[in-house]
């Protein structure tokens, strides 16, 4: 009788584990939720948080001036300044940041997008914003 109870408990535990892994959620990343991106508009010069779809490339639509001129801030780990990479116009007429961004303040390549919540990126200043091509 004791063996039957142990086998029953084991089956229930396996069923519960299978349900947790497959039945309750898909485990897939939800890419339909918008991403909140800290940015600066090159047209109206305002710092904004842009709500954009996951995977959308900059420049984003500025909620203040309604133009596609909002670019994310980048952070330089060498000079500790925020900057927006130089921009170029693509063959289809869209404006895009340069392929491998470098700091427009000191010229180094030790950079990444700026995320204020990271706690490790404390800007000492802002480089001048690039001109729209």
N, C-alpha and C positions, 0 to 999 in steps of 0.2 A: 504493500500500500504506500509506503514511504517513497519508493522509487517512482510511482505514478504521479505523486504530488510534485516531486522534483522535476520530472519530465514536463509536467503541465506548466510549472513556473518558468522553466527554460523556454518553452514554446511561446508563452506570453511575452517574455522579455525579448525574444527575437522578433516577434510580431510588432511589438512596440518600437524597437529599434528601426525596423524596416519602415514603419509608418513615419517616424521622425525624419528619416533620410529622404523618403520619396513622396509621401502622401501629403505632408503639411505644406511644403513649399518646394518650388522648383529648384532653388539654389542658383538660379541664373541672376546675373547682374542686371538691374533695371536701368536701361539706358534711355528710357523715355522721360525720366525726370530731368528738369532743367538744372543746369549748373550755375551757381552764383560766382561770378568772376570779377575780382577787383580790377578796375581799368581806369583809363583816363581818355577823355575825348580830345582828339587832335583838332577838332573844329571849334568847339566851345570852351575847351581847356578845363572842363570840370572833372573832378574825380568822382567816379560812379561805381556802383556794383551792377553789372550787367547780368541779367538772367538769360542764359542762352542754352540751346539744346546741346547735349553731349556730342562732341565731335565737330561742332561748327568751328570753322577757322576764322581768325580775326581778319580784318576789323569787324567789330560787332556794331549793331544798331544802338546808338546812344539814346537813352530815354529822355534826355533833356532837349536835344536839338533835332532828333529824329533822323540823323544821318548815320551812315555806316562808317564811322570814323573813330570808334572806341577801340583802343588797343590795350592789352594787358600790360601791367607793369612787370618789369624784370628786375632782378636783384643781382648785384655783383658782390661775390664773396671776398674779393681782394680790396676794393675801395669802399665797400658798404654803401653804395649809392643805388637808388632806383633809377631805371631808365626805360625808354621804349626803343627797341631796335630800329635801325634804319629801315625804311620801307622802299619797296620797288613795285612797279606796275607790271603785271603779268601779261602774257600775250592776249588773254581774253579781256583785258582791261580792268581786272580787279587789283586792288592794292593788297600786298602781302609783306610781312616782315621778311628780312633777309634770311637765307637758309640756315646758317649757323650764327646766331646772334653773338655779338661781342659788346662789351660795355662801351657805351658812347662817351663815358666820362674818362676811363683810364685805358680802354682798348683791350682789356684781357678777356679771355673766353671762359673764365671760371664763374659762370652765370646760370641762373635758373629763373623760372617764373616766380614772381613775388607772391607769397601767401602770408598775410598778416598774422594768421592764427598759428603759424609754425613755431614762433617763439625764438627761432634762431636767425631770423632775418630782420635786423633792426637798422633801417636806413639812416645814414648820416646826412643825406641830402638827395635832391632830385636833379638829374642831368637835364639840360634843355630838351624839349620835345622835338622830334624830327618834323620836317615839313611834309605835307602830303604831296606825293608825286603827281 
